[in-house]
Amino acid sequence: MHYTLLAKDTASNARCGVLTTDHGEIRTPVFMPVGTAGTVKGVHARELKEDIRAEIILGNTYHLYLRPGTEVLEKAGGLHKFNGWNGPILTDSGGFQVFSLAGNRKITEEGVVFRSHINGSKHTFTPENVVDIQRSIGADIVMAFDECPPGDSDYGYAEKSLERTQRWLERCIRRFDETAPLYGYGQELFPIVQGCTYPDLRERSAEHAVAQNREGYAIGGLAVGEPAAEMYAMIEVVNRILPEDKPRYLMGVGTPENILEAIERGVDMFDCVMPTRNGRNGMLFTTEGVINIKNRKWERDFTPLDPAALCYVDTDYSKAYLRHLIQSDELLGLQICSVHNLAFYLWLVREAREHILAGDFISWKEKTVQQITQRL
């Protein structure tokens, strides 16, 4: 894997580049649709490629480990062949999912013992077997196993958690470097920077991660309830340390405004369930603002979902028709909303890239944030 930095904005830390993997090129900044269990919910692989124009998708180690399991994935030849997506894939380590189980898991120095949310069966994740699982999944980019502490953790707990995450990272790297990909193409491991909202812990974590000299770095543990201003401050702290010639991935973030603010601060890669989750609840992101398609005001509005026609659904379906589908609990409505929102997110990062190249990112960003965050 190789990252090429192409341009930097002169008025901010925004940048754009190209990340090259064995499954294709990824133009950054990039948004990765979330395919938790091997599928982006309600969206075909063809739609991801042709309509949404996604360049990379995300899978989740925890969910894929439980279902369908590594044995099935290995027999299929890896997740790419199993789900029919031939572009790059990133897998998160499952750490966030495991630690969100709260009462159903126990943390030790060895790893985490947890019970499945599906049937209550008992399992253990360690830095070593999480690497093995991601080898079996076959993602192009795999994440180190980390502890994701609550956003309101006190300093003492945050520090102990970070120290454990750092020890786990070193174990992950040893396992990764002593094993080989299973399917004939390269894989890379990204460390995850933690430290809650404590600047000195974030600095310590970033410095430790950089010392491991990997091909990219992730920023975790943000957008977990802290004010947006604190999240942006932590991104600035971390990105002052992370190298410019490697990609930076902000995990699980976020709203369109969050993404543009993070791009301004030097982030390259994003993922979030918001486009599809909010879409299934009738919320549409558009170039003119946010729409709740359930509102009666759209009942007789026969205009397209977005005048910018971000993908095929914007020209083929009207607001009135989509509202009818959602009100009628038709599955097609959920699919249209999901495809539309993903297309919007991909449009947003592509536009950011173009304005970084053009040298007017900040003025475009400020105008765009005002426009896309208004409620229609």
Secondary structure, DSSP 8 states (H G I E B T S, - for coil): -EEEEEEE-TTSS-EEEEEEETTEEEEESEEE-B-TTSS-TT--HHIIIIIS--S-EEEEHHHHHHTT-HHHHHHHTSHHHHHT--S-EEEE-SHHHHHTTGGGEEE-SS-EEEE-TTT--EEEE-HHHHHHHHHHHT-SEEE-------TT--HHHHHHHHHHHHHHHHHHHHHHHHS--SSSS--EEE-EE--TT-HHHHHHHHHHHHHT--S-EEE-S-SSSS-HHHHHHHHHHHHTTS-TTS-EEETT---HHHHHHHHHTT--EEE-SHHHHHHHTTEEEETTEEEETTSGGGTT--SBS-TT--SHHHHH-BHHHHHHHHHTT-HHHHHHHHHHHHHHHHHHHHHHHHHHHHT-HHHHHHHHHHHHTSB-
